[in-house]
Amino acid sequence: MYSLYNCLSLNQEGAIATVSIDNGPINILDYQLVLELYKLAKQLEVDDSIKVIIFESSNPDFFIAHADVQLLMALEQEPEPDGQTPSMLQQTYELYRHMPKVTIGKIEGIARGGGSELLLALDMRFAAIGKARLGQPEAALGIIAGAGGCTRLTKLVGRGRAMEILLACEDFDAELAERYGYVNRAIPADEIGEFVNTMAQRIASYPMEALVISKNLVNEGEQITAADFGREYHGLHQAANQPGMVKRMQDALDMGLQTPEVEKGDLNPLIQNLNAKS
């Protein structure tokens, strides 16, 4: 049932499914990965044998680096969104937020942009100390966090901290992410696997109805609607269509964005060079 995937693999033990992401040298969020995340969500939401889903990466350096910049550049060619309908990526992430399963992110590498936004849509996030880094660098490219970041972060961390994450475009290590509420906990790297597995087993031992009703009530309390994502998607399209934004994104690619050498490090030097060229 879960074998026809190129970027994802799923291992099930009892009522727990572990999904591992494996898509190239930096786990780029490209069109293929988006399609597979959508297909997987549709399968998982109706699989009554699964109660808990753990998302992890097969790449020790990257959870998901970020969305493929080529996809963002292509927004220039797409019709203007209506401001009410979410994008396909937003809809995909919403499937995970609403499905009758408990979803957990185990972060042992870099999760920026769309990778961070996938984690924001999950029910819980746990980050490995010394290995995990999260961030939303979109504004530095001239766009916005348009796959849920602008919509979810304020609910999660508060207005001021959301502004810092979205506008300063800096990485957050596990400890700082925990302090901000960006993740649930920062866990020592050699303990995170056992910690997440133990929590998943404990949750999976409970009656499914209690889990689903609790999740539904928490989601309702967030008061996030499809129209909120529609406005965010419209804002992403608007930002991407400002003069010079496609060139700015191409310049970032020419400077090494989406290469492992650059992505593993601090993006600030690239951002500074990008500003100097613009």
Backbone as a ProteinNet text record, in pm:
[ID]
protein_1_A
[PRIMARY]
MYSLYNCLSLNQEGAIATVSIDNGPINILDYQLVLELYKLAKQLEVDDSIKVIIFESSNPDFFIAHADVQLLMALEQEPEPDGQTPSMLQQTYELYRHMPKVTIGKIEGIARGGGSELLLALDMRFAAIGKARLGQPEAALGIIAGAGGCTRLTKLVGRGRAMEILLACEDFDAELAERYGYVNRAIPADEIGEFVNTMAQRIASYPMEALVISKNLVNEGEQITAADFGREYHGLHQAANQPGMVKRMQDALDMGLQTPEVEKGDLNPLIQNLNAKS
[TERTIARY]
82.8	0	85	197.7	281.3	415	420.5	548.8	579.1	479.1	499.1	536.5	647.2	695.5	843.9	886	1027.7	1098.4	1026.2	1085.8	1056.3	964.1	919.8	921.5	945.6	929.5	856.4	777.5	698.3	722.4	749.3	765.5	661.2	582.1	477.4	509.6	501.3	513.6	392.4	302.7	178.4	97.7	56	-25.6	57.5	190.3	279.6	342.7	332.2	396.5	509	626	738.4	763.1	750.4	770.6	907.4	990.6	1125	1132.2	1187.4	1198.6	1336.4	1341.2	1467.5	1452.7	1495.7	1478.4	1600.9	1702.5	1821.2	1911.8	2017.8	2122	2078.7	1969.7	1926.5	1778	1718.6	1574.6	1495.5	1513.1	1443.5	1294.4	1213	1068.2	1031.8	1041	1007.8	868.9	830	694	668.7	767.7	752.2	725.8	801.5	782.6	646.5	604.5	472.2	363.8	372.4	273.7	272.2	390	396	344.4	371.5	316.6	164.4	109.8	-36	-92.6	-33.1	-79.5	-72.6	37	53	-53.6	-80.9	-182.4	-318.1	-354.1	-483.4	-492.1	-379.6	-379.4	-382.4	-302.7	-292.9	-423	-493.5	-610.9	-722.4	-719.6	-824.6	-770.8	-648	-588	-614.8	-713.5	-754.2	-654.2	-552.3	-453.1	-347.7	-346.7	-243.9	-304.9	-241.4	-282.2	-182.6	-54	51.5	144.7	184.5	276.6	396.6	515.3	640.5	704	737.5	809.6	956.2	1044.2	1187.6	1253.9	1385.9	1460.1	1565.1	1588.6	1698.3	1831.2	1826.4	1945.3	1988.1	2108.5	2148.9	2163.2	2171.7	2193.5	2066.9	1967.7	1848.6	1721	1625.9	1489.3	1424.1	1396.3	1366.1	1432.4	1518.4	1592.1	1496.2	1410.1	1309.7	1244.7	1148.9	1085.4	1184.8	1168.8	1251.4	1228.7	1334.4	1321.9	1267.8	1292.6	1237.8	1084.8	1023.2	877.7	831.1	906.7	870.3	885.9	989.7	1009.1	895.9	839.9	733.1	601	590.2	467.4	436.9	541.8	523.9	434.7	434	357.8	217.1	185.7	56.9	-47.7	-175.1	-281.6	-285.1	-330.1	-339.5	-441.3	-404.1	-499.9	-617.1	-728.3	-848.6	-847.9	-745.6	-738.6	-825.6	-890.9	-977.3	-937.5	-876.1	-846.4	-700.4	-671.9	-532.8	-462.8	-330.2	-249.8	-251.5	-201.7	-194.6	-107.4	4.5	93.3	24.8	-43.1	-116.5	-223.5	-294.9	-398.5	-337.9	-220.5	-152.6	-117.4	-58.4	-20.7	-143.2	-253.8	-376.5	-432	-407.8	-451.2	-385.9	-258.7	-189.3	-239	-271.8	-321.4	-456.7	-539.9	-676.9	-699.4	-608	-635.4	-650.4	-728.6	-752.6	-635.5	-517.5	-394.2	-315.8	-227.3	-136.1	-6.4	37.3	155.4	268.7	388.1	504.9	622.2	688.4	809.4	933.6	1023	1152	1258.3	1315	1401.4	1547	1624.3	1765.2	1855.5	1801.3	1879	1815.1	1839.7	1791.9	1650	1563.9	1426.6	1395.9	1412.7	1384.3	1264	1205.7	1101.6	990	962.1	854.7	876.1	1001	1027	983.3	1014	965.8	813.6	754.4	608.7	537.4	598.3	541.8	540.4	649.6	657.4	554.1	529.7	430.6	290	264.2	132.7	114.6	224.3	215.2	171.2	131.3	78.4	187.7	305.9	417.5	548.3	648.8	781.2	887.8	985.6	1096.3	1227	1320.6	1442.1	1566.2	1659.7	1784.1	1884.7	1933.6	2031.3	2161.9	2211.7	2336.4	2320	2199.3	2177.3	2063.9	1955.7	1838.8	1857.9	1811.5	1801.8	1674.5	1599.8	1475.8	1479.3	1406.6	1400	1307.8	1272.2	1189.3	1265.5	1347.3	1432.5	1367.7	1236.7	1174.1	1187.6	1170.7	1175	1309.2	1416.2	1547.7	1554.1	1471.1	1464.9	1366.6	1287.1	1190.2	1049.5	1026.7	893.3	845.3	746.9	698.1	687.6	671.6	648.7	504.2	483.4	348.5	290.9	348.4	291.3	244.9	202.8	150	228.3	350.1	432.7	372.8	324.2	266.9	135.5	68.4	-60.7	-46.7	43.9	51.4	140.9	248.8	349.2	295.9	210.5	157.3	79.3	0.7	-74.9	20	133.8	224.6	317.1	377.7	482.3	448.3	338.7	304.7	350.8	294.5	315.5	461.6	522	657.8	757.7	748.6	842	815.6	689.5	659.4	723.7	715.4	778.6	929.4	991.1	1135.8	1171.5	1098.4	1126.1	1107.1	999	963.9	1046.1	1089.6	1154.3	1305.2	1357.6	1502.5	1568.7	1493.7	1541.6	1667.6	1674.2	1787.5	1747.8	1847.8	1823.2	1802.3	1719.4	1696.5	1748	1841.4	1885.6	1778.8	1800.3	1697.5	1660.5	1761.8	1733.8	1653.9	1694	1621	1481.6	1470	1338.6	1246.3	1300.2	1220	1176.7	1268.4	1235.5	1123.7	1123.9	1024.7	891.1	889.3	768.8	758	864.7	872.8	867.9	929.7	922.3	878.2	830.9	788.9	905.8	1009.8	1125.7	1252	1363.7	1497.5	1550.1	1588.8	1628.5	1773.4	1856.1	1991.2	1986	2079.4	2073.9	2075.7	2146.3	2154	2034.2	1939.2	1820.6	1689.9	1695.5	1570.4	1494.9	1566.6	1499.6	1418.2	1480.1	1410.8	1297	1321.2	1218.1	1093.9	1112.3	998	927.1	1002.3	940.5	859.9	913.9	842.5	713.5	719.2	598.6	495.6	541.8	449.6	382.5	458.9	401.9	299.2	327.8	233.9	103.1	113.9	-6.1	-84	-12.6	-79.1	-151	-120.9	-186.7	-322.9	-356.4	-480.7	-594	-719.5	-832.7	-829.9	-853.8	-844	-943.2	-1062.6	-1164.7	-1118	-1050.4	-1002	-896.6	-811.2	-706.8	-768.1	-862.6	-921.9	-1004	-1085.4	-1167.9	-1079.5	-973.8	-881	-818	-771.6	-706.9	-805.7	-926.8	-1026.1	-1056.2	-1065.9	-1095.4	-980.8	-857.1	-741.1	-739.4	-765.9	-768.3	-875.5	-993.3	-1100.7	-1061.3	-988.4	-944.7	-846.1	-772.3	-678.8	-750.4	-870.3	-952.1	-879.1	-814.3	-750.3	-841.3	-872	-965.9	-895.5	-964.2	-911.5	-886.4	-973.1	-956.2	-827.1	-785.1	-658.3	-543.1	-545.4	-440.9	-455.2	-580	-600.6	-538.6	-552.9	-491.8	-338.8	-287.5	-142.7	-88.8	-157.8	-115.9	-119.9	-222.4	-229.7	-111.6	-76.3	38.3	168.9	184.7	304.2	312	202.1	198.8	228.7	172.7	195.3	342.5	404.4	545.3	634.3	605.1	688.1	679.8	573.2	554.8	600.3	663	720.9	840.6	866.6	978.7	1110.9	1182.6	1315.9	1321.3	1205.8	1208.6	1256.4	1217.6	1264.9	1416.1	1467	1611.9	1681	1622.1	1682.7	1690.7	1586.4	1588.7	1689.9	1699.3	1799.1	1940.4	1961.4	2092.2	2127.3	2028.9	2053.6	2095.5	2030.1	2068.8	2210.9	2243.4	2377.6	2485	2446.8	2541.1	2552.7	2478.1	2493.3	2376.5	2267.9	2149	2105.1	2060.9	2019.9	2137	2257.8	2371.2	2402.2	2442.5	2470.3	2573.7	2675.2	2783.6	2731.7	2643.2	2588.4	2477.4	2390.5	2273.6	2310.5	2420.9	2460.4	2507.3	2549.4	2605.5	2505.8	2559	2481.6	2448	2322.5	2282.1	2308.5	2350.2	2368.8	2469.3	2585.2	2676.3	2611.6	2534.2	2465.9	2365.4	2291.2	2192.1	2259.3	2372.9	2445.8	2493.9	2545.4	2588.7	2470.3	2357.5	2236.8	2192.5	2195.6	2158	2253.2	2381.8	2480.8	2461.6	2413.7	2395.1	2267.1	2167.6	2036.3	2034.8
-122.8	0	126	122.7	241.7	226.8	144.6	113.9	197.3	259.7	328.9	474.9	497.6	632.6	639.5	755.1	776.8	860.6	953.7	1048	1012.3	920.4	885.8	734.5	693.2	552.7	545	440.2	425.2	288.7	291.1	167.9	167.3	60.6	51.9	-56	-17.5	-111.8	-92.7	-190	-175.7	-60	29.9	143.8	268.2	252.5	366.1	354.2	460.7	468.3	570	531.3	623.7	654.6	782.2	827.2	892.1	841.3	894.8	967.3	1087.8	1172.2	1153.8	1130.8	1108.9	1163.3	1287	1351	1433.7	1366.7	1436.9	1480.2	1551.3	1582.4	1674.7	1753	1843	1823.7	1714.9	1694	1816.9	1856.8	1975	1947.3	2044.5	2032	2071.5	1975.3	2000.6	1947.1	1958	1918.5	1771.4	1685.8	1543.2	1514.7	1578	1555.6	1607.3	1721.5	1773.7	1674.5	1621.9	1524.8	1401.3	1355.4	1235.1	1260.8	1378.5	1412.3	1417.4	1468	1472.3	1330.8	1250.2	1112.4	1034.8	1052	981.7	1026	1155.2	1205.5	1143.8	1135.1	1077.8	931	858.9	719	704	784.3	771.9	807.8	908.9	955.5	851.1	752.2	649.2	513.5	508.9	383.8	367.9	286.9	272.1	195.1	135.9	61.1	151.3	279.9	373.1	479.4	499.3	605.3	720.6	689.3	789.9	784.2	902.4	912	995.7	940.5	1011.8	1049.5	1176	1221.3	1242.8	1183.8	1199.4	1206.8	1217.3	1224	1114.7	1062.5	967.1	1038.6	1172	1254.2	1312.3	1286.4	1335.5	1487.2	1554.6	1699.5	1780.8	1721.2	1796.7	1718.7	1785.9	1734.6	1763.9	1889.8	1939.8	2076.4	2098.5	2224.6	2343	2336.8	2439.9	2406.1	2487.1	2467.2	2494	2421.7	2442.3	2584.8	2662.7	2802.2	2811.6	2710.9	2711.1	2714.8	2647.4	2652.5	2792.6	2858.8	2994.2	3092.8	3073.2	3159.4	3141.7	3022	2993.9	3059.5	3110.8	3178.7	3297.6	3355.5	3469.3	3434.4	3305.5	3262.5	3215.5	3205	3151.1	3261.5	3228.2	3328.1	3377.4	3499.3	3554.8	3476	3428.9	3355	3443.8	3379	3454.7	3508.5	3473.4	3522.3	3446.3	3340.2	3258.6	3111.1	3065.9	2923.8	2895.8	2801	2766.3	2704.1	2711.7	2644.5	2494.3	2419.9	2274.6	2236.9	2308	2276.6	2306.4	2419	2450.3	2345.1	2303.7	2202.2	2069.7	2036.8	1913.4	1917.1	2026.6	2038.4	2037	2095	2093.4	1951.9	1866	1726.5	1663.1	1692.8	1637.3	1701.4	1828.6	1895.4	1839.7	1802.1	1762.2	1611.6	1531.5	1388.1	1326.8	1220.5	1157.4	1070	1129	1065.9	1169.5	1123.4	1212.7	1217.9	1338.4	1354.4	1419.2	1363.4	1407.4	1429.6	1543.5	1570.8	1545.3	1461	1435.7	1504.8	1612.9	1701	1678.3	1624.4	1596.1	1662.7	1760.4	1833	1968	2026.5	2160.1	2152.3	2240	2251.7	2399.2	2446.4	2586.4	2595.9	2715.8	2741.1	2639.1	2576	2478.1	2357.8	2326.7	2218.7	2255.6	2377.4	2428.7	2432.3	2470.1	2484.3	2349	2244.9	2111.3	2078.3	2104.7	2077.1	2157.6	2281.8	2364.8	2307	2230.2	2170.1	2042	1985.9	1863	1894.1	1791	1810.1	1840.3	1782	1802.1	1802.7	1871.8	1880.1	1863.9	1777	1756	1769.3	1847.2	1884.3	1832.7	1780	1724.9	1836.9	1844.4	1946.1	1924.6	2033.4	2027.9	1985.2	1946.1	1899.7	1974.1	2001.5	2063.9	2214.3	2266.3	2410.3	2437.5	2537.6	2573.7	2721.1	2756.2	2896	2919.6	3045.4	3090.3	3200.7	3165.3	3265.2	3335.6	3319.9	3366.7	3516.4	3597.1	3742.2	3788	3715.9	3751.5	3734.1	3646.6	3628.2	3724.9	3793.8	3888.1	3833.3	3714.9	3656.9	3643.5	3557.9	3537.5	3388.3	3355.3	3215.6	3181.9	3127.9	3113.9	2974.6	2885.6	2751.1	2729.3	2836.3	2827.6	2904.8	2947.1	3014.5	3143.6	3228.2	3355.8	3336.4	3226.6	3199.9	3128.7	3030.8	2946.1	3002.7	3072.6	3107.1	3196.7	3292	3380	3301	3203	3117.9	3038.2	3000.5	2911	2984.8	3094.4	3158.3	3301	3355.2	3493.5	3588.4	3709.5	3804.1	3847.7	3891.7	3944.3	3839.7	3720.3	3615.6	3567.8	3565.4	3531.7	3632.8	3761.1	3864.3	3841.5	3806.7	3782.2	3665.4	3556.3	3438.7	3470.5	3541.1	3565.8	3676.1	3774	3892	3895.1	3839.3	3838.2	3728.7	3623.9	3517.2	3449.1	3428.7	3359.4	3218.7	3131.2	2995.5	2992.4	2900.4	2875.3	2736.2	2729.1	2596.4	2535.1	2410.3	2337.5	2407.3	2454.7	2515.6	2645.1	2730.9	2856.8	2830.2	2734.9	2699.3	2651.8	2577.9	2533.4	2653	2745	2862.7	2944.6	2951.7	3032.1	2959.2	2827.9	2751.4	2706.2	2722.9	2679.1	2525.9	2461.4	2316.1	2285.5	2163.9	2123.9	2114.7	2040.4	2020	2007.6	2047.7	2020.6	1898.6	1795.8	1667.4	1637.5	1588.7	1546.7	1453.6	1473.5	1401.4	1250.3	1201.6	1057.2	1001.2	1088.4	1044.5	1066.7	1143.6	1185.3	1067.2	968.9	854.7	777.8	745.1	671.6	754.2	885	971.8	973.6	999	1008.8	874.1	767	635.2	599.2	631.6	602.5	682.7	810.3	892.6	839.4	801.5	749.7	621.8	534.9	410	436.6	533.9	567.5	621	713	770.2	662.6	576.4	473.3	370.8	365.2	269.4	318.6	445.6	503.2	480.9	487.9	474.6	583.2	544.8	636.2	751.7	725.1	829.7	946.6	916.5	1023	1107.6	1043.8	1116.2	1208	1155	1231.9	1349	1325.6	1433.8	1543.8	1505.6	1605.4	1688.5	1620.9	1692	1786.5	1740.6	1825.6	1950.9	1936.3	2052	2151.6	2100.9	2191.1	2264.8	2194.4	2258.2	2365.9	2336.4	2436.2	2558.9	2536.4	2647.8	2740.4	2686.5	2771.2	2872.5	2838.7	2927.5	2970.4	2874.3	2898.1	2842.5	2924.7	2884.9	2872.5	2811.4	2800.8	2939.6	3034.4	3170.5	3234.9	3200.4	3252.7	3208.1	3082	3032.1	3090	3113.4	3175.6	3313.8	3391.2	3525	3513.6	3415.2	3395.6	3359.1	3269.7	3228.8	3348.1	3431	3551.7	3644.2	3655.5	3738.6	3685	3552.8	3493.5	3526.4	3511.5	3542.2	3689.7	3775.3	3919.9	3953.8	3897.1	3925	3873.3	3752.3	3691.5	3766.6	3845.3	3918.1	4063.1	4102.8	4236.6	4246	4362.7	4375.7	4329.6	4250.5	4208.1	4085.4	4030.7	3918.9	3789	3765	3643.9	3650.8	3769.1	3784	3764.8	3814.9	3799.5	3651.5	3576.7	3434.1	3360.9	3401.1	3339.7	3373.8	3495.8	3533.6	3446.1	3418.2	3332.7	3192.5	3140.2	3009	3013.6	3122.2	3136.3	3146.5	3193.8	3205.3	3076.8	2975.1	2845.7	2798.7	2878	2828.6	2697.3	2602.7	2468.4	2375.8	2416.6	2325	2285	2161.4	2118.6	2205	2248.9	2326.2	2455.1	2524.6	2650.7	2626.4	2532.3	2509.3	2457.5	2386.1	2333.8	2444.2	2556.2	2662.7	2772.2	2881.7	3001.7	3069	3100.9	3164.6	3314.8	3372.6	3517.8	3571.1	3505.5	3556.6	3562.2	3459.1	3461.3	3575.5	3595.9	3703.6	3839.4	3857.8	3984.3	4008.7	3906	3918.3	3948.1	3887.7	3910.4	4055.5	4108.5	4248.6	4343.5	4309.2	4394.9	4398.9	4289.8	4281.8	4347.6	4354.3	4407.1	4560.3
0	0	0	72.7	85.6	12.9	-88.3	-151.4	-275.2	-334.3	-461.8	-442.5	-371.4	-345.1	-378.8	-429.8	-460.7	-354.7	-292.7	-198.2	-52.8	-30.3	103.8	121.9	244.7	279.3	411.9	430.5	552.1	612.8	741.8	817.9	929.1	936.4	1037.6	1139.1	1266.1	1377.5	1467	1464.4	1538.2	1484.1	1572.6	1531.6	1501.9	1492.6	1468.9	1331.2	1252	1121.1	1127.2	1080.3	1070.6	924.3	888.5	750.7	740.9	649.3	630.8	496.9	500.1	380.4	319.1	188.9	118.3	-22.9	-43.9	-174.8	-211.5	-260.4	-306.1	-193.3	-226.8	-127.7	-14.9	-34.2	73.5	106.6	58	80.3	37.3	-86.9	-136.1	-148.3	-115.1	-128.7	-271.8	-362.4	-501.3	-532.7	-659.1	-697.9	-669.7	-693.6	-670.6	-522.1	-435.6	-292.3	-246.2	-297.9	-262.7	-302.7	-425	-471.9	-382.4	-343.7	-260.9	-118.8	-64.4	66.9	62.3	-46.7	-63.2	-75.2	-161.7	-180.2	-49.2	24.7	151.2	251.3	258.1	351.1	322.4	195.7	159.3	197.7	189.8	230.3	381.9	449.7	594.4	664.9	615.2	688.1	694.5	604.4	604.9	650.2	696.1	742	892	924.9	1063.7	1148.7	1084.8	1162.1	1223.8	1185.4	1231.3	1321.4	1436.4	1529	1533.5	1521.2	1537.9	1417.3	1367.7	1254.4	1296.5	1281	1308.3	1175.2	1158.1	1039.3	1075.3	997.9	1016.9	880.3	878.8	753.7	748.9	628.5	609.8	592.3	579.7	558.9	694.1	741.4	874	881.9	768.6	768.7	745.4	681	642.5	672.5	737.7	744.6	609.3	581.3	446.7	439.5	341	334.5	320.1	220.2	193.2	60.1	17.4	-112.4	-224.9	-333.5	-452.2	-503.4	-510.6	-553	-695.4	-777.1	-912.6	-910.5	-813.4	-800.4	-762.7	-677	-635.6	-750.5	-830.5	-947.2	-1047.7	-1054.7	-1150.7	-1112.5	-989	-948.2	-1038.9	-1097.8	-1187.6	-1306	-1345.8	-1461.8	-1426.2	-1298	-1257.3	-1243.1	-1264.2	-1244.9	-1101.3	-1083	-947.8	-866.6	-747.4	-663.2	-621.9	-584.3	-549.5	-406.8	-327.6	-191	-93.6	-140.2	-55	-55.6	-165.6	-184	-151.3	-62.6	-32	-152.9	-151.4	-254.4	-229.7	-326.7	-310.8	-191.4	-173	-61.7	71.3	81.2	203.9	231.3	128.4	144.6	190.4	136.8	176.4	324.2	367.5	508.5	599	552.3	630	646.9	549.8	564.1	686.7	708.4	824.9	954.9	950.6	1071.4	1113.4	1015.5	1047.2	1049.1	996.6	988.2	1127.8	1139.4	1270.2	1314.1	1316	1362.5	1441.6	1526.9	1597.8	1518.6	1482.3	1397.9	1477.4	1462.6	1539.2	1444.1	1456.8	1380.1	1464.2	1412.9	1478.5	1393.7	1447.2	1367.9	1407.6	1315.4	1341.8	1237.7	1168.1	1068.8	1044.1	928.6	894.3	838.4	886.8	836.9	819	698	668.1	574	566.6	467.1	472.6	357.5	349.4	437	472.5	566.9	706.7	748.1	876.4	878.1	766.1	761	766.2	712.2	732	881.2	948.3	1092.1	1170.1	1129.9	1198.4	1187.8	1081.3	1061.5	1142.5	1193.9	1271.8	1415.1	1486.6	1620.8	1723.4	1703.9	1796.2	1718.6	1775.9	1713.6	1821.9	1796.8	1889.4	1812.3	1868.8	1796.8	1867.6	1789.6	1843.3	1869.4	1993.8	2031.4	1953.3	1897.5	1822.8	1678.5	1638.8	1502	1432.2	1504.9	1443.4	1427.5	1313.8	1291.8	1212.7	1256.8	1190.2	1152.8	1047.4	1009.3	892.1	876.1	762.7	690.2	589.8	524.6	406.2	386.8	262.5	239.3	344.7	326.1	269.8	302.1	249.2	98.1	45.2	-100	-165.1	-83.1	-135.6	-141.9	-82	-81.9	63.5	89	225.4	253.3	380.3	419.4	385.6	266.4	211.3	216	296.3	311.3	455.3	517.9	653.3	756.9	725.4	824.2	876.1	785.7	828.1	903.2	877	940.2	1073.5	1081.5	1200.8	1311.5	1274.6	1374.6	1485.8	1451.6	1555.2	1659.1	1613.1	1705.1	1794.5	1739.9	1810.5	1907	1863.5	1943.4	1985.7	1936.2	1967.2	1857.3	1858.3	1748.9	1735.2	1846	1838.1	1792.5	1846.8	1808.6	1666	1625.5	1486.1	1391.8	1427.4	1344.8	1335.5	1445.8	1444.9	1353.7	1365.4	1282.7	1134.7	1102.2	962.1	897.8	975.4	916.8	935.2	1043.2	1061.5	978.8	946.9	857.9	910.1	1040.9	1101.1	1142.8	1154.1	1200.4	1351.7	1395.8	1537.9	1570.6	1666	1708.6	1799	1839.4	1913.5	2044.2	2119.3	2249.5	2236.2	2141.9	2123.8	2068.3	1978.4	1924.7	2036.1	2132.2	2246.8	2331.2	2359.6	2440.7	2378	2244.7	2173.7	2157.7	2178.7	2151.4	2007	1930.4	1790.8	1786.3	1885.2	1900.4	2043.3	2064.7	2199.2	2295.6	2252.7	2339.1	2256.1	2317.2	2264	2338.4	2264.1	2322.6	2282.7	2374.1	2333.3	2212.2	2121.1	1993.7	2011.2	2112.2	2131.9	2208.5	2244	2317.7	2241.4	2132.6	2068.4	2009.1	1952.9	1893.9	1996	2107.9	2213.7	2272.2	2290.1	2346.8	2258.5	2129.2	2038.3	2025.9	2016.4	2004.2	2128.7	2245.8	2369.5	2378.1	2340.5	2342.6	2243.4	2123.5	2022.6	2071.3	2135.2	2186.4	2295.5	2381.2	2488.8	2429.8	2335	2273.9	2198.8	2127.4	2048.5	2134.1	2263.9	2352.3	2400.6	2370.6	2419.7	2319.9	2363.5	2271.1	2163.3	2039.7	1926.5	1938.6	1988.9	1996.4	2082.7	2193.1	2281	2211.4	2133.5	2061.4	1956.7	1880.7	1769.6	1822.6	1924.9	1979.4	2037.7	2108.2	2164.7	2054.9	1949.4	1838.2	1770.2	1747.3	1681	1762.6	1894.8	1979.1	1980.4	1983.5	1977.3	1843.8	1734.6	1602.9	1595.6	1650.6	1650.5	1732.6	1839.8	1923.5	1854.1	1756.2	1680.8	1593.8	1548.3	1465.5	1338.1	1272.7	1143.6	1035.2	935.1	830.1	695.3	600.5	464.4	405.1	438.8	387.3	439.1	560.6	612.7	523.1	482.6	393.8	254.2	211.2	81.2	74.2	182.1	186.3	187.3	260.6	264.6	126.5	58.6	-76.6	-171.8	-160.3	-243.1	-212.4	-83.4	-46.2	-102.3	-103.9	-163.7	-311.5	-381.6	-524.8	-548.5	-465.6	-478.7	-458.9	-355.6	-328.9	-440.4	-489.7	-594.2	-725.4	-742.8	-868.6	-861.1	-750.9	-745.2	-840.4	-895.7	-990	-929.7	-1004.7	-964.1	-875.1	-834.6	-739.6	-805	-928.5	-996.6	-1014.2	-1050.7	-1065	-930.6	-823.8	-691.1	-654.3	-683.7	-653.4	-741.4	-868.4	-955.8	-908.6	-862.9	-808.8	-688.9	-604.1	-488	-531	-633.7	-686.7	-742.9	-813.5	-871.5	-763.6	-645.7	-533.9	-452.5	-490.3	-424.1	-341.4	-337.6	-268.6	-332.5	-249.2	-290	-320	-278.5	-281.8	-136.7	-113.3	24.1	93.4	22.2	83.6	145.7	73.5	124	224.8	196.4	281.4	420.3	432.9	563.7	657.6	601.8	684.1	715.8	763.4	791.9	659.3	636.3	510.6	508.3	621.6	626.4	524.6	502.9	399.1	260.9	227	97.1	92.1	201	205.2	191.3	258.1	246.8	103.8	39.2	-99.7	-191.6	-159	-238.2	-225.2	-103	-82	-154	-152.2	-216.9	-367.9	-423.3	-569.5	-613.5	-524.4	-562.6	-567.2
[MASK]
++++++++++++++++++++++++++++++++++++++++++++++++++++++++++++++++++++++++++++++++++++++++++++++++++++++++++++++++++++++++++++++++++++++++++++++++++++++++++++++++++++++++++++++++++++++++++++++++++++++++++++++++++++++++++++++++++++++++++++++++++++++++++++++++++++++++++++++++++++++

